[in-house]
């Protein structure tokens, strides 16, 4: 049997990135109320200061900080109360030596003041006299003009994924519409004579399709749009026709199954029959997922993923997601938790090994245990919180070793 010529994960990522440098995403403008989880296409620079005035962060009395020096319950400072600032109104008062005025939380500070004494540390002796029982430092309990966001500040760069708090920040600088990347369009094909839809009755020897659903959910979570799904037989003509059909509507095509070297594994040949440049990777030094295929047709990406559900999802998370993030220019550090391995895990040197794991806590420390199973058992991943990576040059990991658990 012909052997696969495998690449390391890092070599594959580099080759894929280089191959799709010419791929440019389209941009659209959307209201900020519809922009959560979308990817910023153009850097956002603030045209205003936030706040646009010095404001109090507490209910209390605006003072000149030095007038409160040494104040205590036993030896308070007495200041002349000159009035109050109304919420939402411009301060018309000016504080001089020995004076103060009341300001609500968020209220504008009067000219001459540089600190606010919380109302809990004051006592109003009469309408004109306030007893200050605690000193404040300059700028204590004060949010200065531009402290939150300054004029000319880059608020979000290209590739930033907008969260709920980001939408609020955009509203705070007066932006109601924003330019974002259009979702990457993804088609998903599951191949196999034994594969049937989840709503079909099973015959002996058949299994229900899981991959188009698990992969579809994964790409949607990563900000893409699933524009087509199909389950077809292991027949090269059918697959070639379906690839051509899907390439009319998608940017990335995922094909699960048919990527190995058996007589029914026709994915590589079908991709090459469709057009050029065709397949440029067949085989990764990785477990699971060795027979992975990567091709390019025109400017579009085609991935031949293993048919086994766990292998398909692992390769998606390791390889496909990396391309998606690169196309979106998405600035993202993969989330992980550090923990102590509770058992030895062996691995064959020469390939990267991804192991599904769970985390628990013992005596205030994170402990990590593998979730065992075979690559056909998707429940390996449903029972896992994430995975650990054994590097290509490692022969395993040892009990008690500190490891990173990358979260799903």
C-alpha positions, 0 to 999 in steps of 0.5 A: 500500500502507498504510504502517506507523506506526512507534514508536521502540524506547524509545517501544514499550518504554514503551507496553508497560510501561504496558499491562501494569502490571496483570499480576501473576505468581503466586508459589510456594514451592520448596526451595532445591535446585530454585531455581537460575535462579528469580526471587525474589518476596519480599525475603530478610532474614537473621535471623542473622549469618554467621559467628556468631562471630569466626573465623580465615581461616588456620591459625595462632596467634591473638594480640593484634595489638600483641604482634606489632608489629615482629616479624621473622625476625631479631628475632622476638616470643616468645609463650606458647602456651596451647593450641589451639582445636578445629575446630567447637568453642566457644573456651574460652580467653582470650588475655592480653598475651604469649599466643597459641593455635593456631587452624585455618582457620575456627576460633573466635577466643578472647576477647582476640585480634584477629589471626592470624599464619599458621603459615608465619611462626611456629616452635614452639620448645617446647610453651609457646613460639611464635616470631612472625616477622611482625607482623599488623595488628588484624583481619588474617586474621580474619572477624568476626561478621556480616562476611559477612552481618549480622542484618537485612541484605537478602540478595536483593531481589524480582526477583533471579535465583538463581545457584548461589552464592546457593543456598549463601548461603540455606543459610548463613542456614538457609533451605531453602525460598524464594518465587519467581515462577511461570514465565511461560507462553508459547505460540508459533505459527509461520504460513505456507503454506510452513512444515512441521515439522522432521521432515516431508519437504520439498516444493519451495517449503516450508521447515522451521519454525525460529522455534518452536524458536529462540524457545522456547529463548530464552524458556526461557533467560529463565525462562519455560515454553513451554506450547504450539507450533503451525505453521499456515497463513496463514488468518485463521480458523485463526489466530483459533481457535489464538490463542483456544486458546493464550490459555487456557493462556499469559500471553504469545503469540508469533506469527511471520509474518503481521505485514507488510501483504501479502494473506497477512499476517493476524496483526493482524486475527486478534488484533483479531477475538479481543477487546479492547483488541487491537493497540496497536502495529504497526510499529517504527522498527527494522532488522530487525523493522519490521512488529512487532505488539504487542497485548493481549487481556484482560490477556495479551500477544500479539506478532506477530513477523516471520517471518524468523528473524533478525528474529524473534529480534532483536525477541524480544531487544529487545522481548519480553525487556524485558517478561518482565524487567519482569514478573519485576521482574528486576534485570539489566544487559545484558552487553556487551563493548567493542571497536574496530570494524574497518570502517565500517557504514552505516545509514539514519537514523530507525530503530534498527539491530541488527547481528550481530557477532563479537569477536576480539583483536588486540594486546591489544584487542578488535576487532569485525567484522559478520557479514553475511547477510540476515534469512532466514539464522539462521546470521547469529546462530549465527555471532555472539557478539552485536550492536551497536546503531546508534541511531535518530539515527545514520547509521552507525558508523566504523572505529576507533570504540569500540562496545558488543557486547551478548552473546547 
